[in-house]
Amino acid sequence: QVQLVESGGGLVQPGGSLRLSCVASTSISNIYNVGWYRQAPGKQREWVASILNRDDTHYADFVKGRFTISRDNDKNPIYLQMSSLKPEDTAVYYCFASAHWGQGTQVAISS
């Protein structure tokens, strides 16, 4: 069973940046589909970004140009670099690796 642990969340002002990390308990270098979802209060969980294979990245329209997903293929972290953050980016961010999920990290954007 792969356990995923996210970190890097916090409170930042609009326009700020955060870098989320997701570390797995075992190697996930052979997992094809990894990425991030988020869930805002009172809303359904929504997909944010994915990496397919090792470097094929995909983004939801609402984060394109602002967020960058990456992974370290020799180790196992999955990263989400978030810039130009908006209040509507406030949510709990979850990483996934295939069918495995983390517990989430809270991101709050407020002045």
C-alpha positions as CSV (number, residue, x, y, z in Angstrom):
1,Q,0.0,0.0,0.0
2,V,1.4,3.3,-1.1
3,Q,1.0,6.2,1.4
4,L,1.2,9.7,0.2
5,V,1.9,12.7,2.4
6,E,1.4,16.3,1.2
7,S,3.1,19.4,2.6
8,G,3.7,23.0,1.8
9,G,0.2,24.4,2.2
10,G,-0.4,27.6,4.1
11,L,-1.9,31.1,4.1
12,V,-0.7,33.5,1.5
13,Q,-1.9,36.8,0.1
14,P,-3.4,37.1,-3.4
15,G,-0.7,37.1,-6.0
16,G,1.6,35.0,-3.8
17,S,3.2,31.6,-4.4
18,L,3.4,28.3,-2.7
19,R,5.1,25.0,-3.6
20,L,3.3,21.8,-2.6
21,S,5.1,18.6,-2.2
22,C,3.9,15.0,-2.1
23,V,6.1,12.3,-0.8
24,A,5.3,8.6,-1.1
25,S,6.2,5.8,1.3
26,T,7.6,3.7,-1.5
27,S,8.9,4.3,-5.0
28,I,6.2,5.5,-7.4
29,S,8.6,6.0,-10.3
30,N,6.7,3.3,-12.3
31,I,3.2,4.8,-11.7
32,Y,2.0,6.2,-14.9
33,N,-0.5,8.8,-13.7
34,V,0.3,11.1,-10.8
35,G,-1.0,14.6,-9.9
36,W,-3.2,16.9,-7.8
37,Y,-6.8,17.5,-7.1
38,R,-8.3,20.1,-4.8
39,Q,-11.6,20.6,-2.9
40,A,-12.9,24.0,-1.8
41,P,-15.4,24.3,1.0
42,G,-18.8,23.3,-0.1
43,K,-17.6,22.1,-3.5
44,Q,-16.8,18.9,-5.1
45,R,-13.2,17.7,-5.5
46,E,-11.8,18.9,-8.8
47,W,-8.8,17.9,-10.9
48,V,-5.9,20.4,-11.0
49,A,-3.0,18.8,-12.8
50,S,-1.4,15.5,-13.9
51,I,1.8,14.1,-15.2
52,L,1.4,11.0,-17.4
53,N,4.3,8.8,-17.8
54,R,7.3,10.9,-16.8
55,D,6.9,14.3,-18.4
56,D,3.5,14.6,-20.2
57,T,1.8,17.4,-18.2
58,H,-1.8,18.4,-18.2
59,Y,-3.6,21.2,-16.4
60,A,-7.1,22.3,-15.7
61,D,-7.9,25.5,-17.5
62,F,-8.3,27.5,-14.3
63,V,-4.6,27.0,-13.4
64,K,-2.9,27.0,-16.8
65,G,0.0,29.5,-16.8
66,R,0.0,29.8,-13.0
67,F,0.7,26.3,-11.7
68,T,3.4,23.9,-12.7
69,I,3.5,20.2,-11.9
70,S,6.7,18.2,-11.7
71,R,8.0,15.0,-10.4
72,D,11.4,13.7,-9.4
73,N,11.8,10.5,-11.4
74,D,14.8,9.2,-9.4
75,K,13.1,9.7,-6.1
76,N,9.4,10.1,-5.5
77,P,8.2,13.6,-4.7
78,I,5.5,15.1,-6.8
79,Y,5.5,18.9,-6.8
80,L,2.9,21.6,-7.5
81,Q,4.4,25.1,-7.9
82,M,1.6,27.6,-7.6
83,S,2.0,31.2,-8.5
84,S,-0.3,34.2,-9.0
85,L,-2.6,32.7,-6.4
86,K,-6.2,33.9,-6.2
87,P,-8.7,33.7,-3.4
88,E,-10.6,31.1,-5.4
89,D,-7.6,28.8,-5.2
90,T,-8.4,28.3,-1.6
91,A,-8.9,24.6,-1.0
92,V,-7.5,21.4,0.4
93,Y,-5.0,20.0,-2.2
94,Y,-4.7,16.3,-2.5
95,C,-2.0,14.4,-4.5
96,F,-2.7,11.1,-6.1
97,A,-0.6,8.4,-7.7
98,S,-2.8,6.0,-9.6
99,A,-5.5,5.0,-7.1
100,H,-3.5,6.1,-4.0
101,W,-4.4,9.4,-2.3
102,G,-2.9,11.6,0.3
103,Q,-4.7,13.3,3.2
104,G,-4.4,16.7,1.8
105,T,-2.8,20.0,2.6
106,Q,-4.7,23.2,3.2
107,V,-4.1,26.3,1.0
108,A,-5.7,29.6,1.9
109,I,-5.5,32.7,-0.2
110,S,-6.5,35.8,1.6
111,S,-5.5,39.4,2.3
